[in-house]
């Protein structure tokens, strides 16, 4: 009874996880949807406490920037008085912004950070004014100083405009872009308040281009309710005169009516922006009500679904716990004892017995499931045992056939060597050389069968062998040995116990290179010392291999798979991967500059030894490549 209760608790716990997730999801959906509504309702508050006072402060800063530049051109008493009055209006706008922003700056961390950035920039205003009064700043420096403050204010506009209602956000963003276009026009006013220098005209040209681009882009994105006022403003005669005067200033002129015309258009522009902002604020309230109503409906529906799901899940959990109780012990026995033992025995090559599964139950449905599970389990184990026995039997066949072939081939080579020593006819001697080469190839194929069976070939050397001799020996074991060019190599030597396997490995790669490349092209074999040992390169000039197939072959070479009898076309690849894994050799395939494939064989330093000391009067190794030729 206790065990049955444990199963029931586990099933109920399993069902409670998605149920708890549904409850959490319901709460999140409700909170998020409600927060969207509250955020939309805060849009008007943020407009009143942040965007509107920021817009007023921006306007006063634009006017102070213009009067400050006029002062640098004309230090008359009238300009000085105008500047003092404008600074007072700017300070008043600054104080109003500080008071109102303090009410809403803590709405979010992002808004608070941006308000701090604005306050930091405005705090520099006294220093900027001091440099203007003492004449330490030029016109462009003054303009750039005020620009930094207004840029921070527009950053606040963009931050406050972030809202989850995408259409409302898009229109708000476009209106802000139009406001920034007005800021660019104000900068144009300050630069062209009098005769301009070449650097000032360059900056003026950039501002004109940016403003026109913003206006043209924004008009295409505004909806009809907001576009009409903007279009009527842009198509007005005043704006056309403004564009003509901008072109004159860019050309080096100084239109007298520039300041009145630009100021009039700037005022109209400001009124259109204020109208658009107020319209967007009015749009946010009905959208917020719709979102809130949708939140209530969605929350209620989700709550009902959660209650129904809980009741249904608990009933189903209780039923399943009763039905699965009879299978529990049998499943645990198979999972914890029988199957691990079968797998472990198969890995060790031992004979295993197919486990039998018996399920004690009084329920017909559970009994059928248990019987089906037992049948499937027995079939799977029998298939695994059969595959293991088949692989073992094939391996024994490979080894027996290969060993017999090796014995016959060894005797055949001894006889061929004796016949070569006794032969005097050049043609007969040439035929014997061909037979000897064919015997060498047959020996390599027999060794390949031994390697595939998991055994080790008997061929080996007792002393280290020069790497050049290893490469020559490998090239002599392929059919088209006349095409193989073995280039000069350093004098490093290969340890005797691994010589046979390395020769076989490189021979397989050379054989593959000759088979998959045109018969008139050479196959080059190079070798050089590396920091981690010695590297052979086998390069052909064939058609190459695709990137996907090349990656698959390299994966097989790095991790040798189990030999698959159905994949007999890849025998050479299996042999190479087995030999490489046996001696910790890394084989990599990559593309060749000639369009073919290059195989790189990296032999670890533990198998490589330095050459013995040579007498000083010994002739040097020839520098030209050497071709291995053993007959026509």
C-alpha positions as CSV (number, residue, x, y, z in Angstrom):
1,X,0.0,0.0,0.0
2,X,2.9,2.3,0.8
3,X,4.5,1.8,-2.6
4,X,1.1,2.5,-4.3
5,X,1.0,5.8,-2.4
6,X,4.5,6.7,-3.5
7,X,3.6,6.2,-7.2
8,X,0.4,8.2,-6.7
9,X,2.4,11.1,-5.1
10,X,4.9,11.0,-8.0
11,X,2.2,11.2,-10.6
12,X,0.3,13.9,-8.8
13,X,3.6,15.8,-8.4
14,X,4.3,15.4,-12.1
15,X,0.9,16.8,-12.9
16,X,1.2,19.6,-10.5
17,X,4.3,20.9,-12.3
18,X,2.4,22.0,-15.5
19,X,-0.6,23.0,-13.3
20,X,1.7,25.3,-11.3
21,X,3.2,26.6,-14.5
22,X,-0.3,27.4,-15.8
23,X,-1.1,29.3,-12.6
24,X,2.1,31.2,-12.8
25,X,1.5,31.9,-16.5
26,X,-2.0,33.1,-15.7
27,X,-0.7,35.5,-13.1
28,X,2.0,36.7,-15.5
29,X,-0.4,37.3,-18.3
30,X,-2.8,39.1,-16.0
31,X,0.0,41.3,-14.5
32,X,1.6,42.0,-17.9
33,X,-1.7,42.9,-19.5
34,X,-2.7,45.1,-16.6
35,X,0.7,46.8,-16.6
36,X,0.3,47.6,-20.2
37,X,-3.0,49.3,-19.4
38,X,-1.5,51.2,-16.5
39,X,1.5,52.2,-18.7
40,X,-0.8,53.6,-21.3
41,X,-2.7,55.5,-18.7
42,X,0.6,56.9,-17.4
43,X,1.4,58.2,-20.9
44,X,-0.6,61.4,-20.3
45,X,1.1,61.9,-16.9
46,X,4.6,61.4,-18.4
47,X,3.7,63.9,-21.2
48,X,2.6,66.5,-18.6
49,X,5.6,66.0,-16.2
50,X,8.4,65.1,-18.6
51,X,7.9,65.7,-22.3
52,X,6.0,69.0,-22.2
53,X,8.4,70.8,-19.7
54,X,11.3,69.2,-21.6
55,X,9.9,70.6,-24.8
56,X,9.6,74.1,-23.2
57,X,13.1,74.0,-21.9
58,X,14.4,72.9,-25.4
59,X,12.6,75.9,-27.0
60,X,14.2,78.4,-24.5
61,X,17.6,76.8,-25.0
62,X,17.2,77.2,-28.8
63,X,16.5,80.9,-28.3
64,X,19.4,81.4,-25.9
65,X,21.7,79.7,-28.3
66,X,20.6,82.1,-31.1
67,X,21.0,85.2,-28.9
68,X,24.4,83.9,-27.7
69,X,25.7,83.6,-31.2
70,X,24.4,87.1,-32.0
71,X,26.3,88.4,-29.0
72,X,29.5,86.9,-30.4
73,X,28.9,88.8,-33.6
74,X,27.6,92.1,-32.1
75,X,28.3,93.0,-28.5
76,X,25.8,95.9,-28.6
77,X,23.9,96.9,-25.5
78,X,20.6,95.7,-27.0
79,X,22.0,92.2,-27.7
80,X,23.4,92.0,-24.2
81,X,20.1,93.0,-22.6
82,X,18.2,90.5,-24.9
83,X,20.6,87.7,-23.8
84,X,20.1,88.5,-20.1
85,X,16.4,88.4,-20.5
86,X,16.5,85.1,-22.4
87,X,18.8,83.5,-19.9
88,X,16.2,84.4,-17.2
89,X,13.5,82.7,-19.2
90,X,15.7,79.6,-19.7
91,X,16.4,79.4,-16.0
92,X,12.7,79.6,-15.3
93,X,12.0,76.8,-17.8
94,X,14.9,74.8,-16.2
95,X,13.4,75.2,-12.7
96,X,9.9,74.1,-14.0
97,X,11.4,71.1,-15.6
98,X,13.2,70.1,-12.4
99,X,10.0,70.4,-10.3
100,X,7.8,68.4,-12.7
101,X,10.3,65.8,-13.6
102,X,10.9,64.9,-10.0
103,X,7.2,63.7,-9.9
104,X,7.7,61.0,-12.6
105,X,11.4,60.4,-13.0
106,X,11.2,57.3,-10.8
107,X,8.6,55.6,-13.0
108,X,11.3,53.4,-14.4
109,X,15.1,53.0,-14.1
110,X,15.6,53.9,-17.7
111,X,13.6,57.2,-17.3
112,X,15.4,58.1,-14.1
113,X,18.8,57.6,-15.8
114,X,17.9,59.7,-18.8
115,X,16.5,62.5,-16.5
116,X,19.9,62.4,-14.6
117,X,21.7,62.8,-18.0
118,X,19.6,65.9,-18.8
119,X,20.2,67.4,-15.4
120,X,23.9,66.8,-15.8
121,X,24.0,68.6,-19.2
122,X,21.9,71.5,-17.9
123,X,24.2,71.9,-15.0
124,X,27.0,72.8,-17.5
125,X,24.9,75.9,-18.6
126,X,26.7,78.2,-16.2
127,X,30.1,77.2,-17.5
128,X,28.9,77.7,-21.1
129,X,27.6,81.2,-20.3
130,X,30.8,82.1,-18.5
131,X,32.9,81.2,-21.6
132,X,30.5,83.2,-23.8
133,X,30.8,86.3,-21.5
134,X,34.6,86.1,-21.3
135,X,35.0,85.5,-25.1
136,X,36.7,82.1,-24.6
137,X,34.4,80.2,-26.9
138,X,33.9,80.7,-30.7
139,X,30.5,80.5,-32.4
140,X,30.8,76.8,-33.4
141,X,31.9,75.9,-29.9
142,X,28.9,77.7,-28.4
143,X,26.6,76.0,-30.8
144,X,28.0,72.5,-30.1
145,X,27.8,73.1,-26.3
146,X,24.1,74.0,-26.5
147,X,23.6,71.0,-28.9
148,X,24.8,68.6,-26.3
149,X,22.0,69.8,-23.9
150,X,19.3,69.6,-26.5
151,X,20.4,66.1,-27.6
152,X,20.0,64.9,-24.0
153,X,16.5,66.3,-23.9
154,X,15.6,64.5,-27.1
155,X,17.0,61.4,-25.6
156,X,14.5,61.8,-22.8
157,X,11.7,62.3,-25.4
158,X,12.6,59.0,-27.0
159,X,12.9,57.2,-23.7
160,X,9.4,58.3,-22.5
161,X,7.9,57.4,-25.9
162,X,8.6,53.7,-25.3
163,X,5.2,52.1,-25.0
164,X,3.8,48.6,-25.6
165,X,1.1,49.8,-28.1
166,X,3.1,49.6,-31.3
167,X,1.0,52.0,-33.5
168,X,1.0,54.6,-30.8
169,X,4.7,54.2,-30.3
170,X,5.4,54.4,-34.0
171,X,3.5,57.7,-34.4
172,X,5.1,59.1,-31.2
173,X,8.5,58.3,-32.6
174,X,7.8,60.0,-35.9
175,X,6.5,63.1,-34.0
176,X,9.8,63.1,-32.0
177,X,11.8,62.9,-35.3
178,X,9.9,66.0,-36.6
179,X,10.7,67.7,-33.3
180,X,14.3,67.0,-33.8
181,X,14.0,68.4,-37.4
182,X,12.8,71.6,-35.8
183,X,15.9,71.5,-33.5
184,X,18.1,71.1,-36.6
185,X,16.4,74.2,-38.1
186,X,17.1,76.1,-34.9
187,X,20.8,75.2,-35.2
188,X,20.7,76.4,-38.8
189,X,19.4,79.7,-37.5
190,X,22.3,80.1,-35.1
191,X,24.9,79.3,-37.7
192,X,23.5,81.6,-40.4
193,X,22.7,84.5,-38.1
194,X,25.3,86.5,-40.0
195,X,28.1,86.0,-42.5
196,X,29.4,82.5,-42.3
197,X,32.9,80.9,-42.6
198,X,33.7,77.8,-44.6
199,X,33.6,75.5,-41.6
200,X,30.2,77.0,-40.6
201,X,28.9,76.5,-44.1
202,X,30.0,72.8,-44.0
203,X,28.1,72.3,-40.7
204,X,25.2,74.2,-42.1
205,X,25.0,72.0,-45.2
206,X,25.0,68.8,-43.0
207,X,22.2,70.2,-40.8
208,X,20.1,71.1,-43.9
209,X,20.6,67.6,-45.4
210,X,19.7,65.9,-42.2
211,X,16.6,68.0,-41.5
212,X,15.2,67.6,-45.0
213,X,15.8,63.8,-44.7
214,X,14.0,63.6,-41.4
215,X,11.0,65.6,-42.7
216,X,10.6,63.6,-45.9
217,X,10.9,60.3,-44.0
218,X,8.5,61.3,-41.2
219,X,5.8,62.5,-43.6
220,X,5.6,59.1,-45.2
221,X,5.2,57.3,-41.8
222,X,2.6,59.6,-40.2
223,X,-1.0,58.5,-40.2
224,X,-3.6,60.7,-42.0
225,X,-4.8,62.3,-38.8
226,X,-1.3,63.7,-38.0
227,X,0.0,64.1,-41.6
228,X,-2.4,66.8,-42.7
229,X,-1.1,69.6,-40.5
230,X,2.5,68.7,-41.3
231,X,1.9,68.5,-45.0
232,X,0.2,71.9,-45.1
233,X,3.2,73.3,-43.3
234,X,5.8,71.8,-45.5
235,X,4.0,72.8,-48.7
236,X,3.5,76.4,-47.6
237,X,5.2,79.3,-49.5
238,X,7.1,80.2,-46.3
239,X,8.8,76.8,-46.3
240,X,9.7,77.1,-50.0
241,X,11.3,80.5,-49.3
242,X,13.2,78.9,-46.4
243,X,14.6,76.2,-48.7
244,X,15.8,78.8,-51.2
245,X,17.5,80.8,-48.5
246,X,19.2,77.7,-47.2
247,X,20.6,77.0,-50.7
248,X,21.8,80.6,-50.9
249,X,23.6,80.2,-47.5
250,X,25.2,76.9,-48.6
251,X,26.5,78.8,-51.7
252,X,28.1,81.4,-49.5
253,X,25.4,84.0,-49.5
254,X,23.8,85.8,-46.5
255,X,20.1,86.5,-47.1
256,X,18.9,89.4,-45.0
257,X,15.5,87.9,-44.3
258,X,16.9,84.6,-43.1
259,X,16.3,85.2,-39.4
260,X,12.7,86.5,-39.7
261,X,11.7,83.8,-42.2
262,X,13.3,80.9,-40.3
263,X,11.8,82.2,-37.0
264,X,8.3,82.4,-38.4
265,X,8.5,78.9,-39.8
266,X,10.1,77.6,-36.6
267,X,7.1,79.0,-34.6
268,X,4.6,77.3,-37.0
269,X,6.6,74.1,-36.7
270,X,6.5,74.2,-32.9
271,X,2.7,74.7,-32.9
272,X,2.2,71.7,-35.2
273,X,4.4,69.6,-33.0
274,X,2.4,70.6,-29.9
275,X,-0.8,69.8,-31.7
276,X,0.4,66.4,-32.7
277,X,1.6,65.6,-29.2
278,X,-1.7,66.5,-27.7
279,X,-3.5,64.3,-30.2
280,X,-1.3,61.3,-29.3
281,X,-2.0,61.8,-25.6
282,X,-5.7,61.7,-26.3
283,X,-5.3,58.5,-28.3
284,X,-3.6,56.7,-25.4
285,X,-6.6,56.8,-23.0
286,X,-9.1,54.7,-25.1
287,X,-6.4,52.3,-26.0
288,X,-5.6,51.8,-22.2
289,X,-9.3,51.1,-21.5
290,X,-9.4,48.5,-24.2
291,X,-6.3,46.8,-22.9
292,X,-7.6,46.8,-19.4
293,X,-10.9,45.2,-20.5
294,X,-9.0,42.6,-22.5
295,X,-6.9,41.9,-19.4
296,X,-10.0,41.2,-17.3
297,X,-11.5,38.9,-19.9
298,X,-8.3,37.0,-20.5
299,X,-7.6,36.7,-16.7
300,X,-11.1,35.3,-16.1
301,X,-11.0,32.8,-19.0
302,X,-7.5,31.6,-17.9
303,X,-8.7,31.3,-14.3
304,X,-11.6,29.0,-15.3
305,X,-9.3,26.9,-17.5
306,X,-6.9,26.5,-14.6
307,X,-9.6,25.3,-12.2
308,X,-10.9,22.8,-14.8
309,X,-7.4,21.6,-15.6
310,X,-6.6,21.1,-11.9
311,X,-9.7,19.0,-11.3
312,X,-9.3,16.9,-14.4
313,X,-5.5,16.4,-13.8
314,X,-6.0,15.2,-10.2
315,X,-8.7,12.7,-11.2
316,X,-6.5,11.4,-14.0
317,X,-3.5,11.3,-11.8
318,X,-5.3,9.1,-9.2
319,X,-6.5,6.7,-11.9
320,X,-3.1,6.4,-13.5
321,X,-1.3,5.8,-10.2
322,X,-3.6,2.8,-9.6
323,X,-3.1,1.4,-13.0
324,X,0.7,1.9,-13.0
325,X,1.3,0.4,-9.6
326,X,1.6,-3.2,-11.0
327,X,4.2,-2.1,-13.5
328,X,6.4,-0.3,-11.1
329,X,8.4,-3.2,-9.7
330,X,8.9,-4.8,-13.1
331,X,10.0,-1.6,-14.7
332,X,12.5,-0.9,-11.9
333,X,13.9,-4.4,-12.1
334,X,14.4,-4.1,-15.9
335,X,15.8,-0.5,-15.6
336,X,18.1,-1.0,-12.7
337,X,19.3,-4.6,-13.0
338,X,18.6,-6.6,-16.2
339,X,19.2,-4.1,-19.0
340,X,22.5,-2.7,-17.5
341,X,23.8,-6.2,-17.0
342,X,22.9,-7.2,-20.6
343,X,24.6,-4.0,-22.0
344,X,27.7,-4.5,-19.9
345,X,28.1,-8.2,-21.0
346,X,27.6,-7.3,-24.6
347,X,30.4,-4.7,-24.3
348,X,32.7,-7.3,-22.9
349,X,31.8,-9.7,-25.6
350,X,30.2,-12.2,-23.3
351,X,27.3,-14.4,-24.0
352,X,24.0,-13.1,-22.5
353,X,20.6,-14.6,-21.8
354,X,17.5,-12.7,-22.9
355,X,15.8,-11.4,-19.7
356,X,12.1,-12.3,-19.2
357,X,9.7,-9.7,-17.8
358,X,6.7,-10.8,-15.8
359,X,4.1,-8.3,-14.6
360,X,1.7,-9.3,-11.9
361,X,-1.6,-7.4,-12.3
362,X,-5.3,-7.9,-12.2
363,X,-6.1,-5.2,-14.7
364,X,-6.5,-6.4,-18.3
365,X,-5.2,-3.2,-19.9
366,X,-2.1,-3.0,-17.6
367,X,-1.5,-6.7,-18.3
368,X,-1.5,-6.1,-22.0
369,X,0.9,-3.2,-21.7
370,X,3.2,-5.3,-19.5
371,X,3.1,-8.2,-22.0
372,X,3.8,-5.8,-24.9
373,X,6.6,-4.2,-22.9
374,X,8.1,-7.6,-22.2
375,X,7.9,-8.6,-25.9
376,X,9.5,-5.4,-27.1
377,X,12.2,-5.7,-24.5
378,X,13.0,-9.3,-25.4
379,X,13.1,-8.5,-29.1
380,X,15.4,-5.5,-28.5
381,X,17.8,-7.6,-26.4
382,X,17.8,-10.5,-28.9
383,X,18.5,-8.1,-31.7
384,X,21.4,-6.6,-29.8
385,X,22.8,-10.0,-28.9
386,X,22.4,-11.1,-32.5
387,X,24.3,-8.1,-33.8
388,X,27.1,-8.6,-31.3
389,X,27.4,-12.2,-32.3
390,X,27.3,-11.4,-35.9
391,X,30.1,-8.8,-35.5
392,X,32.2,-11.2,-33.5
393,X,31.7,-13.9,-36.1
394,X,32.5,-11.6,-39.0
395,X,35.6,-10.5,-37.1
396,X,36.8,-14.1,-36.7
397,X,36.2,-14.8,-40.4
398,X,38.2,-11.7,-41.3
399,X,41.0,-12.7,-39.1
400,X,41.1,-16.3,-40.3
401,X,41.0,-15.4,-44.0
402,X,43.5,-12.6,-43.5
403,X,46.0,-14.8,-41.6
404,X,45.8,-17.5,-44.2
405,X,46.2,-14.9,-47.0
406,X,49.2,-13.5,-45.1
407,X,50.8,-16.9,-44.9
408,X,50.4,-17.6,-48.6
409,X,51.5,-14.1,-49.6
410,X,54.6,-14.4,-47.4
411,X,55.6,-17.6,-49.1
412,X,54.8,-16.1,-52.4
413,X,57.1,-13.1,-51.8
414,X,59.9,-15.4,-50.7
415,X,59.5,-17.3,-54.0
416,X,59.4,-14.1,-56.0
417,X,62.5,-12.8,-54.4
418,X,64.3,-16.1,-55.2
419,X,63.1,-15.9,-58.8
420,X,64.2,-12.3,-59.1
421,X,67.7,-13.2,-57.9
422,X,67.9,-16.0,-60.5
423,X,66.3,-14.2,-63.4
424,X,68.5,-12.8,-66.2
425,X,65.9,-11.8,-68.8
426,X,65.0,-8.1,-68.4
427,X,61.4,-8.7,-69.4
428,X,61.0,-11.6,-67.1
429,X,62.6,-9.6,-64.3
430,X,60.1,-6.7,-65.0
431,X,57.2,-9.1,-64.8
432,X,58.5,-10.5,-61.5
433,X,58.7,-6.9,-60.1
434,X,55.1,-6.4,-61.1
435,X,54.1,-9.6,-59.4
436,X,56.0,-8.5,-56.3
437,X,54.2,-5.2,-56.3
438,X,50.9,-6.9,-56.6
439,X,51.7,-9.2,-53.7
440,X,52.6,-6.2,-51.6
441,X,49.2,-4.7,-52.3
442,X,47.5,-8.0,-51.5
443,X,49.3,-8.1,-48.2
444,X,48.0,-4.6,-47.3
445,X,44.5,-5.6,-48.1
446,X,44.8,-8.7,-45.9
447,X,46.2,-6.5,-43.1
448,X,43.1,-4.3,-43.6
449,X,40.8,-7.2,-42.8
450,X,42.8,-8.0,-39.7
451,X,42.5,-4.3,-38.5
452,X,38.7,-4.3,-39.2
453,X,38.4,-7.5,-37.1
454,X,40.0,-5.6,-34.1
455,X,43.3,-7.5,-34.1
456,X,46.8,-6.3,-34.8
457,X,48.8,-7.1,-37.9
458,X,52.0,-9.0,-37.3
459,X,54.3,-6.7,-39.5
460,X,56.7,-4.5,-37.5
461,X,60.2,-3.2,-37.2
462,X,62.6,-3.5,-34.3
463,X,64.5,-0.2,-35.0
464,X,63.4,3.3,-35.9
465,X,62.9,3.9,-39.7
466,X,63.5,7.3,-41.4
467,X,60.4,9.1,-42.3
468,X,61.4,9.3,-46.0
469,X,61.6,5.4,-46.1
470,X,58.2,5.2,-44.5
471,X,56.7,7.5,-47.2
472,X,58.4,5.5,-49.9
473,X,57.2,2.2,-48.5
474,X,53.7,3.5,-48.4
475,X,53.8,4.7,-52.0
476,X,55.2,1.3,-53.1
477,X,52.0,-0.4,-51.8
478,X,49.6,1.4,-54.2
479,X,48.6,0.5,-57.7
480,X,49.6,3.8,-59.4
481,X,52.9,4.2,-57.7
482,X,54.3,5.8,-60.8
483,X,52.1,8.9,-60.1
484,X,53.3,9.3,-56.5
485,X,56.0,12.0,-55.9
486,X,57.7,11.7,-52.5
487,X,59.4,14.9,-51.7
488,X,62.6,15.2,-49.6
489,X,61.9,15.1,-45.8
490,X,63.8,15.9,-42.6
491,X,65.8,13.1,-41.1
492,X,63.4,12.3,-38.2
493,X,62.8,8.6,-37.6
494,X,59.6,6.7,-36.8
495,X,59.6,4.2,-33.9
496,X,59.8,0.6,-35.1
497,X,56.6,-0.8,-33.4
498,X,54.4,1.7,-35.3
499,X,56.1,1.7,-38.7
500,X,53.9,-1.0,-40.2
501,X,50.7,0.7,-39.1
502,X,51.8,4.1,-40.3
503,X,52.9,2.7,-43.7
504,X,49.5,1.0,-44.0
505,X,47.7,4.3,-43.0
506,X,49.6,6.5,-45.5
507,X,49.2,3.8,-48.2
508,X,45.4,3.9,-47.8
509,X,45.4,7.7,-48.1
510,X,47.7,7.6,-51.2
511,X,45.5,4.9,-52.7
512,X,42.4,7.0,-52.2
513,X,44.2,10.0,-53.7
514,X,45.1,8.1,-56.9
515,X,41.6,6.6,-57.3
516,X,39.8,10.0,-56.9
517,X,42.1,12.1,-59.1
518,X,42.7,12.1,-62.9
519,X,45.2,9.5,-64.0
520,X,47.5,12.1,-65.6
521,X,47.9,14.1,-62.4
522,X,50.6,13.5,-59.7
523,X,50.0,12.7,-56.0
524,X,52.5,14.5,-53.8
525,X,53.7,13.2,-50.4
526,X,55.4,15.7,-48.1
527,X,56.6,15.5,-44.6
528,X,58.0,18.0,-42.1
529,X,58.7,18.3,-38.4
530,X,56.1,20.1,-36.2
531,X,55.9,21.3,-32.6
532,X,54.0,18.2,-31.6
533,X,55.7,15.5,-33.7
534,X,55.8,14.9,-37.4
535,X,53.3,15.6,-40.1
536,X,52.8,13.9,-43.5
537,X,50.7,15.5,-46.2
538,X,49.2,13.6,-49.1
539,X,47.8,15.9,-51.8
540,X,45.9,15.1,-54.9
541,X,44.6,17.2,-57.8
542,X,41.2,15.7,-58.1
543,X,37.7,17.3,-58.0
544,X,37.8,17.7,-54.2
545,X,35.1,17.0,-51.6
546,X,32.1,19.1,-50.6
547,X,32.2,21.0,-47.3
548,X,29.5,18.9,-45.7
549,X,30.9,15.6,-46.8
550,X,34.4,16.7,-45.7
551,X,33.2,17.6,-42.2
552,X,31.5,14.1,-42.0
553,X,34.7,12.3,-43.0
554,X,36.8,14.3,-40.5
555,X,34.3,13.4,-37.8
556,X,34.7,9.7,-38.6
557,X,38.5,10.0,-38.6
558,X,38.4,11.7,-35.2
559,X,35.9,9.3,-33.6
560,X,36.2,5.8,-35.3
561,X,32.7,4.4,-35.5
562,X,31.7,0.7,-35.3
563,X,32.4,-1.1,-38.5
564,X,29.3,-1.4,-40.6
565,X,29.1,-4.3,-43.1
566,X,26.7,-2.4,-45.2
567,X,29.1,0.4,-45.8
568,X,31.8,-1.5,-47.6
569,X,32.7,1.4,-49.9
570,X,34.4,3.1,-46.9
571,X,36.7,0.2,-45.9
572,X,39.8,2.4,-46.3
573,X,38.3,5.1,-44.1
574,X,37.6,2.5,-41.4
575,X,41.1,1.2,-41.6
576,X,42.7,4.7,-41.4
577,X,40.5,5.7,-38.4
578,X,41.3,2.4,-36.5
579,X,45.0,2.8,-37.1
580,X,45.0,6.4,-36.1
581,X,43.1,5.8,-32.9
582,X,45.5,2.9,-32.0
583,X,48.5,5.2,-31.9
584,X,46.9,8.5,-31.1
585,X,47.5,9.8,-34.6
586,X,45.4,12.6,-35.9
587,X,44.2,12.5,-39.5
588,X,42.5,15.6,-41.0
589,X,41.2,16.1,-44.5
590,X,41.0,19.6,-46.1
591,X,40.8,21.3,-49.5
592,X,43.8,21.6,-51.7
593,X,44.8,24.8,-53.5
594,X,44.8,22.7,-56.7
595,X,41.1,21.9,-56.2
596,X,41.6,18.4,-54.8
597,X,42.0,17.1,-51.3
598,X,44.9,17.1,-48.8
599,X,45.2,14.5,-46.1
600,X,47.3,15.6,-43.1
601,X,48.7,12.9,-40.8
602,X,50.0,14.2,-37.5
603,X,52.2,11.7,-35.7
604,X,52.7,12.4,-31.9
605,X,56.2,13.3,-30.8
606,X,56.3,10.1,-28.6
607,X,56.7,8.0,-31.8
608,X,59.3,10.3,-33.4
609,X,63.0,10.4,-32.8
610,X,65.8,12.7,-34.0
611,X,68.2,11.4,-36.6
612,X,71.6,10.1,-35.5
613,X,74.6,12.4,-35.9
614,X,76.0,12.4,-39.4
615,X,79.7,12.9,-40.5
616,X,80.5,16.3,-41.7
617,X,81.8,15.0,-45.1
618,X,78.6,13.1,-45.9
619,X,76.9,14.3,-49.1
620,X,73.7,16.3,-48.6
621,X,70.2,15.0,-49.4
622,X,69.2,15.9,-53.0
623,X,67.0,18.9,-53.1
624,X,64.8,17.9,-56.0
625,X,61.7,15.7,-55.5
626,X,62.2,12.0,-55.9
627,X,59.7,9.8,-57.8
628,X,59.3,6.2,-56.7
629,X,59.6,4.0,-59.8
630,X,59.8,0.2,-59.7
631,X,59.2,-0.7,-63.3
632,X,57.2,0.3,-66.4
